[in-house]
Amino acid sequence: MSVRRMSWLICTALIFIIIVIGWQLSHHATPLDCTVIKKPAKLISAEEIYQYLHWTNSTSCLLAVDFGFYVVKGVGIAAPDGHKAVCLDKLIAPVYNNCLVYSFGINNQWAFDDAMEQYGCQVYSFDPSMGVGDYDRSQHIHFYNLGLAGEDGLHPVTNWNMKTASSIYQMLARRHGNTTLIDVLKMDIEFSEWEAIPQMLRSGFLANKVKQLAVEIHFNADDPIETFRKYTGILQDLESLAASSSRAGKFVRFSSRPSPGLKRTVSILGGEEAYIGMELAWYNSRFYYSVDDENKTRFFPYFK
């Protein structure tokens, strides 16, 4: 990649970051009561759920950069979409020209995948809904007609071919190696994240194979509080640093922001408008802190 091209990408990313920060400052959520982080999901209130979802914990990554976006229209606003935050702090950043990305959920929007290719990553892209077979989009982007799920098999409604992350990784091991870490695993898979994430936690796949995770999470506007609490519990497991818990994902959140086109009237908030889609991003503390453990409490003080 030429120096001019790299400079353009960096400038574009910085401009977008400034826009996002300005938007967040003018549309800030209620500040998080730190006790909410540790509060069991089964006891958390609707308002506390939304405080927790909007919690950015942004100081845990000093250089969070968005990769890939396009402008979506027709949702009452014109807003960026398709982008995912990646932490470029030295201890956790994908190595330029030597990185691996799994991208689940494409819907014919390649902005993120293309941006990671420009960064020098090998990108494996997955989507069973596009009606096309496996093919190489480019030298570095490889598409597979597969969906991510909590178990291998055909989807009961759509008949799509679905696999767990572990199964997909083993299938592709001949291409990228069996010990290679996934620098960024991205998901935008329309509610299937709530099956996939618990399976990846139980199997140890997230802990052992994934350095960063970027997910668009989804709710239904009329979901009962029990469903919101169930999903919140999954995120708490992912973010738990408790050494005594076998479910502790030890992932550290560094970005949280609403999906602009997914603002609805939410039942559990008494008909108040709120977002039912959020873009969240984390890094795996096992890889960050294993290099610089003395900074753990500086970046994430509530889990000493």
C-alpha positions as CSV (number, residue, x, y, z in Angstrom):
1,M,0.0,0.0,0.0
2,S,1.4,3.4,-0.9
3,V,2.2,6.0,1.7
4,R,-0.4,8.4,0.2
5,R,-3.1,5.7,0.4
6,M,-2.3,4.9,4.0
7,S,-2.3,8.6,4.9
8,W,-5.8,8.9,3.3
9,L,-7.1,6.0,5.3
10,I,-5.8,7.3,8.5
11,C,-7.2,10.8,7.9
12,T,-10.6,9.4,7.0
13,A,-10.6,7.3,10.2
14,L,-9.7,10.3,12.3
15,I,-12.4,12.5,10.7
16,F,-15.0,9.8,11.4
17,I,-13.8,9.4,15.0
18,I,-14.3,13.2,15.5
19,I,-17.8,13.0,14.1
20,V,-18.7,10.0,16.3
21,I,-17.3,11.7,19.4
22,G,-19.3,14.8,18.7
23,W,-22.5,12.8,18.2
24,Q,-21.9,10.9,21.5
25,L,-21.3,14.1,23.4
26,S,-24.6,15.5,22.1
27,H,-26.5,12.3,22.6
28,H,-25.0,11.0,25.8
29,A,-26.6,8.2,27.8
30,T,-27.2,8.4,31.5
31,P,-23.8,7.9,33.3
32,L,-23.2,4.4,34.5
33,D,-23.5,3.6,38.1
34,C,-20.4,1.3,38.5
35,T,-22.4,-1.1,40.7
36,V,-24.4,-2.0,37.6
37,I,-21.4,-3.7,36.1
38,K,-21.3,-6.4,38.9
39,K,-25.1,-6.6,39.5
40,P,-26.6,-10.0,38.6
41,A,-28.5,-9.8,35.3
42,K,-31.6,-11.3,36.9
43,L,-31.8,-8.3,39.3
44,I,-31.1,-5.5,36.9
45,S,-33.8,-3.1,36.0
46,A,-34.7,-1.9,32.5
47,E,-33.1,1.5,33.0
48,E,-29.9,-0.2,34.3
49,I,-29.8,-2.5,31.3
50,Y,-29.7,0.5,29.0
51,Q,-27.1,2.2,31.1
52,Y,-25.0,-1.0,30.9
53,L,-25.4,-1.3,27.1
54,H,-24.4,2.4,26.5
55,W,-21.3,2.1,28.8
56,T,-18.4,2.6,26.5
57,N,-15.4,2.0,28.9
58,S,-13.6,3.9,26.2
59,T,-10.5,4.5,28.3
60,S,-9.6,0.8,28.1
61,C,-8.3,1.4,24.5
62,L,-6.2,4.5,23.8
63,L,-6.6,4.2,20.0
64,A,-9.9,2.8,18.8
65,V,-10.3,3.2,15.1
66,D,-13.3,2.4,12.9
67,F,-12.8,0.2,9.9
68,G,-15.2,0.4,7.0
69,F,-18.5,2.4,6.7
70,Y,-21.1,3.4,4.2
71,V,-23.9,5.8,4.4
72,V,-27.3,4.3,5.0
73,K,-30.5,6.2,4.1
74,G,-34.2,5.6,4.4
75,V,-34.3,5.3,8.2
76,G,-35.2,8.9,8.9
77,I,-31.6,9.9,8.9
78,A,-28.5,9.5,6.8
79,A,-25.9,7.8,9.0
80,P,-22.8,5.7,8.7
81,D,-23.2,1.9,9.0
82,G,-21.2,-1.2,8.5
83,H,-18.2,0.1,10.5
84,K,-16.6,-1.8,13.4
85,A,-14.2,-0.4,16.1
86,V,-10.8,-2.0,16.3
87,C,-8.3,-1.3,19.1
88,L,-4.9,-0.3,17.6
89,D,-3.1,-0.1,20.9
90,K,0.3,-1.6,20.5
91,L,-0.3,-4.6,22.8
92,I,-3.5,-5.8,21.0
93,A,-3.5,-4.3,17.5
94,P,-3.6,-6.5,14.4
95,V,-0.2,-6.7,12.8
96,Y,-0.2,-4.7,9.6
97,N,0.1,-7.0,6.6
98,N,0.0,-10.1,8.8
99,C,-3.4,-10.4,10.4
100,L,-6.5,-12.7,10.3
101,V,-10.1,-11.6,10.3
102,Y,-13.4,-13.6,10.5
103,S,-16.4,-11.5,9.3
104,F,-19.9,-13.0,9.9
105,G,-22.8,-11.3,8.3
106,I,-22.2,-9.4,5.0
107,N,-25.5,-8.8,3.3
108,N,-23.6,-7.6,0.2
109,Q,-22.0,-4.7,2.2
110,W,-18.2,-5.2,2.0
111,A,-17.0,-2.0,3.6
112,F,-15.5,-3.6,6.7
113,D,-14.0,-6.5,4.9
114,D,-12.5,-4.3,2.2
115,A,-11.0,-2.0,4.9
116,M,-9.4,-4.9,6.8
117,E,-8.0,-6.1,3.5
118,Q,-6.5,-2.7,2.9
119,Y,-4.9,-3.0,6.3
120,G,-3.2,-6.2,5.1
121,C,-5.4,-8.9,6.7
122,Q,-6.6,-12.2,5.3
123,V,-10.3,-11.9,5.6
124,Y,-12.7,-14.8,5.7
125,S,-16.3,-13.7,5.2
126,F,-19.5,-15.7,5.9
127,D,-23.1,-15.2,5.0
128,P,-25.7,-17.9,4.1
129,S,-28.4,-15.4,3.1
130,M,-26.8,-14.0,0.0
131,G,-27.7,-16.9,-2.4
132,V,-24.1,-17.4,-3.7
133,G,-21.6,-20.1,-3.3
134,D,-18.1,-20.1,-1.9
135,Y,-15.7,-17.9,-3.8
136,D,-12.7,-15.6,-3.5
137,R,-13.8,-12.0,-3.7
138,S,-10.2,-11.0,-4.0
139,Q,-6.7,-12.3,-3.2
140,H,-7.3,-11.6,0.4
141,I,-11.1,-11.9,0.9
142,H,-12.6,-15.4,0.9
143,F,-16.3,-15.8,1.0
144,Y,-18.1,-18.9,2.4
145,N,-21.8,-19.7,2.2
146,L,-22.1,-20.5,5.9
147,G,-23.8,-19.1,8.9
148,L,-22.5,-18.9,12.5
149,A,-24.6,-20.7,15.1
150,G,-24.5,-22.4,18.5
151,E,-24.4,-25.9,16.8
152,D,-23.6,-27.5,13.5
153,G,-26.5,-28.3,11.2
154,L,-29.2,-26.8,8.9
155,H,-31.2,-23.8,10.1
156,P,-34.7,-25.2,10.9
157,V,-36.5,-22.4,9.0
158,T,-34.2,-21.2,6.2
159,N,-32.3,-24.5,5.7
160,W,-29.0,-22.6,5.6
161,N,-25.8,-24.4,6.5
162,M,-24.8,-23.4,10.0
163,K,-21.7,-24.1,11.9
164,T,-20.0,-23.2,15.2
165,A,-16.9,-21.0,15.2
166,S,-14.8,-24.0,16.2
167,S,-16.0,-26.1,13.3
168,I,-15.4,-23.3,10.9
169,Y,-11.9,-22.7,12.2
170,Q,-11.0,-26.4,11.8
171,M,-12.4,-26.4,8.3
172,L,-10.2,-23.4,7.4
173,A,-7.1,-24.6,9.3
174,R,-5.5,-25.8,6.1
175,R,-5.7,-22.3,4.7
176,H,-4.6,-20.2,7.7
177,G,-3.0,-22.7,10.0
178,N,-4.3,-24.4,13.2
179,T,-2.5,-22.2,15.7
180,T,-3.2,-18.8,14.1
181,L,-5.1,-16.3,16.3
182,I,-8.0,-14.4,14.9
183,D,-7.1,-10.7,15.2
184,V,-10.7,-9.5,14.8
185,L,-13.9,-11.6,14.8
186,K,-16.9,-9.5,13.6
187,M,-20.5,-10.4,13.9
188,D,-23.7,-8.8,12.4
189,I,-25.9,-11.9,12.3
190,E,-29.3,-10.7,13.3
191,F,-29.9,-12.3,16.8
192,S,-27.8,-15.4,16.1
193,E,-25.1,-13.8,18.3
194,W,-27.1,-14.8,21.3
195,E,-26.5,-18.5,20.4
196,A,-23.0,-18.1,19.0
197,I,-21.4,-16.2,21.9
198,P,-22.4,-18.6,24.7
199,Q,-21.1,-21.6,22.6
200,M,-17.8,-19.8,21.9
201,L,-17.5,-19.1,25.7
202,R,-18.3,-22.7,26.7
203,S,-15.9,-24.2,24.1
204,G,-13.1,-21.9,25.0
205,F,-12.9,-20.7,21.4
206,L,-13.1,-17.0,22.3
207,A,-10.6,-17.3,25.1
208,N,-8.0,-19.2,23.1
209,K,-8.4,-18.0,19.5
210,V,-9.9,-14.5,19.4
211,K,-8.0,-11.3,20.2
212,Q,-10.8,-8.8,19.4
213,L,-14.5,-9.1,19.0
214,A,-16.9,-6.7,17.4
215,V,-20.6,-7.4,17.4
216,E,-23.9,-5.7,16.5
217,I,-26.3,-7.0,19.2
218,H,-30.0,-7.0,18.7
219,F,-33.2,-6.9,20.7
220,N,-36.9,-6.8,19.8
221,A,-38.7,-3.7,20.9
222,D,-41.4,-5.8,22.6
223,D,-39.1,-8.3,24.3
224,P,-40.0,-8.9,28.0
225,I,-37.6,-7.9,30.7
226,E,-36.6,-11.6,31.1
227,T,-35.2,-11.7,27.5
228,F,-33.3,-8.5,28.0
229,R,-31.8,-9.9,31.3
230,K,-30.9,-13.1,29.6
231,Y,-29.0,-11.3,26.9
232,T,-27.4,-9.0,29.4
233,G,-26.2,-12.0,31.3
234,I,-24.5,-13.3,28.2
235,L,-22.6,-10.0,27.9
236,Q,-21.7,-10.1,31.6
237,D,-20.2,-13.6,31.1
238,L,-18.2,-12.3,28.2
239,E,-16.9,-9.4,30.2
240,S,-16.4,-11.2,33.5
241,L,-12.8,-11.2,34.7
242,A,-13.6,-13.5,37.7
243,A,-10.8,-16.1,37.9
244,S,-13.2,-18.4,39.8
245,S,-15.8,-18.6,37.0
246,S,-15.6,-21.1,34.2
247,R,-17.8,-18.9,32.1
248,A,-15.6,-15.8,32.5
249,G,-14.8,-14.5,29.1
250,K,-12.2,-11.9,30.3
251,F,-13.1,-9.6,27.4
252,V,-12.7,-5.9,28.0
253,R,-15.2,-3.6,26.3
254,F,-13.7,-0.5,24.6
255,S,-16.6,0.8,22.4
256,S,-20.3,0.9,22.6
257,R,-22.7,3.0,20.4
258,P,-26.2,2.7,19.1
259,S,-27.1,1.6,15.6
260,P,-28.7,4.7,14.2
261,G,-31.5,3.0,12.2
262,L,-32.6,0.8,15.1
263,K,-34.4,3.3,17.4
264,R,-37.8,2.1,18.5
265,T,-40.5,2.4,21.2
266,V,-39.3,-0.1,23.8
267,S,-41.9,-1.9,26.0
268,I,-39.7,-2.4,29.1
269,L,-39.1,1.3,29.2
270,G,-42.7,2.1,29.3
271,G,-43.0,3.1,25.7
272,E,-39.9,5.4,25.7
273,E,-37.8,5.4,22.6
274,A,-34.5,3.6,22.7
275,Y,-32.1,1.6,20.6
276,I,-32.7,-2.1,20.0
277,G,-29.4,-2.5,18.2
278,M,-25.9,-1.6,19.6
279,E,-22.4,-1.9,18.2
280,L,-20.1,-3.2,20.9
281,A,-16.4,-4.1,20.7
282,W,-14.0,-5.8,23.1
283,Y,-10.5,-7.1,23.2
284,N,-9.3,-10.3,24.9
285,S,-7.5,-9.3,28.1
286,R,-5.5,-12.5,28.1
287,F,-3.5,-11.2,25.2
288,Y,-3.4,-7.5,26.2
289,Y,-2.6,-8.1,29.9
290,S,-0.2,-11.0,29.4
291,V,2.2,-8.5,27.8
292,D,1.5,-5.6,30.2
293,D,-0.2,-6.9,33.3
294,E,0.8,-4.0,35.5
295,N,-1.6,-1.7,33.6
296,K,-4.6,-3.9,34.2
297,T,-6.1,-1.8,37.0
298,R,-5.4,1.4,35.1
299,F,-7.5,0.3,32.1
300,F,-10.2,-1.6,34.0
301,P,-10.3,-0.5,37.6
302,Y,-13.7,-2.0,38.6
303,F,-12.5,-5.6,38.3
304,K,-9.4,-5.5,40.6
